[in-house]
Amino acid sequence: MAGCDLTGADLREADLTGARFGQVRTGMPPHGLTNATGIQLENAVLRDLELDQVIGWPITK
């Protein structure tokens, strides 16, 4: 998932094994970043999750 606005997304219990959250290479940072602010990940499987400049990560409670 690159350049996605996942603000407040409900991904509880989702299997995100091997998923990549990152940015779209626009050549003009900080454009194209994935925003995970307020994402819900309770009981989600995050094995081998890759992150590259994700806004709102790490998730804090």
Protein Blocks (a to p, Z undefined) as FASTA:
>chain_A
ZZiafehiacehiafehiacddddehpacehiacfehiafehiafehiacehighiacdZ
Z
